[in-house]
């Protein structure tokens, strides 16, 4: 359809279809947007959160910045990760991207 005919009609009533067709088109666009954009992103976020909750002390992880390490301590909102012998950093749980085992299993 020509968008000009839909939104910028010169004379009301000329070339106008059913009023329900416009509502149907809007609902169809919203449904397409939901099923192709929003729903997959929500599913991905739930999977990431589930994997973060399943992490335990001793797991190998990768931080969003690309740092590889092993979990030494888990707090409510952060983790202490040992990246080298005696070198520990505290990172926010949200920055932990994945465990090394998860990445190896997906390859």
C-alpha positions in Angstrom: 0.0 0.0 0.0 1.1 3.5 -0.6 1.8 5.2 2.7 0.7 8.5 1.3 -2.8 7.1 0.6 -3.0 5.7 4.1 -1.8 8.6 6.2 -2.2 11.7 4.0 -5.5 11.4 2.2 -6.6 14.6 0.5 -10.3 14.0 0.7 -11.8 11.9 3.5 -13.9 9.1 2.3 -12.2 8.8 -1.1 -10.2 5.5 -1.4 -11.0 4.6 2.2 -11.3 0.9 3.0 -12.9 -0.6 6.0 -11.9 1.1 9.3 -11.1 -2.3 10.7 -8.3 -2.8 8.1 -6.2 -0.1 9.6 -6.7 -1.6 13.1 -5.8 -5.0 11.8 -2.7 -3.7 10.2 -1.5 -2.0 13.4 -2.2 -5.2 15.4 -0.3 -7.2 12.9 2.7 -4.9 13.1 2.7 -5.0 16.9 2.5 -8.8 16.8 5.3 -9.1 14.3 7.4 -6.7 16.4 6.7 -8.7 19.5 7.4 -12.2 18.1 10.6 -11.2 16.2 12.1 -8.6 18.5 10.9 -8.6 22.1 10.2 -12.2 22.8 13.5 -13.6 21.6 15.4 -11.0 23.6 13.4 -11.8 26.8 14.2 -15.5 26.3 17.9 -14.8 25.9 17.9 -12.6 29.0 16.2 -15.4 31.0 18.7 -17.9 29.8 21.6 -15.7 30.8 20.1 -15.1 34.2 19.5 -18.8 34.7 23.2 -19.5 33.9 24.4 -16.8 36.3 22.3 -18.2 39.1 23.7 -21.7 38.4 27.3 -20.6 38.7 29.2 -21.8 41.8 32.6 -21.4 43.3 35.3 -22.9 41.2 33.6 -22.4 37.8 35.5 -20.8 35.0 33.9 -17.6 33.7 34.3 -14.9 31.1 33.6 -11.3 32.1 32.0 -9.0 29.5 35.3 -7.2 29.1 36.9 -10.5 28.0 38.7 -11.4 31.2 38.8 -15.1 31.9 39.0 -16.4 35.5 37.7 -18.7 38.1 35.0 -17.8 40.7 36.4 -17.6 44.2 33.5 -16.0 46.1 29.9 -15.1 45.3 28.0 -12.3 47.0 24.5 -11.1 46.3 25.4 -8.6 43.6 29.0 -9.3 42.9 31.6 -12.0 42.5 35.3 -12.3 43.2 37.2 -13.8 40.3 40.7 -15.0 40.4 42.3 -14.2 37.0 45.8 -15.3 37.9 47.5 -16.9 40.9 46.9 -14.4 43.8 45.2 -11.8 41.5 41.6 -11.3 42.3 39.0 -8.8 41.1 35.5 -8.0 42.2 33.0 -7.8 39.3 29.3 -7.2 39.2 27.3 -10.3 38.5 25.6 -8.6 35.5 29.0 -8.3 33.8 29.7 -12.1 33.9 29.0 -13.1 30.3 29.2 -16.9 30.4 31.1 -19.8 31.9 33.9 -21.3 29.8 32.1 -24.7 29.9 28.9 -23.1 28.4 30.9 -21.7 25.5 32.7 -25.0 24.9 29.4 -26.9 24.9 27.9 -24.5 22.3 30.7 -24.9 19.8 
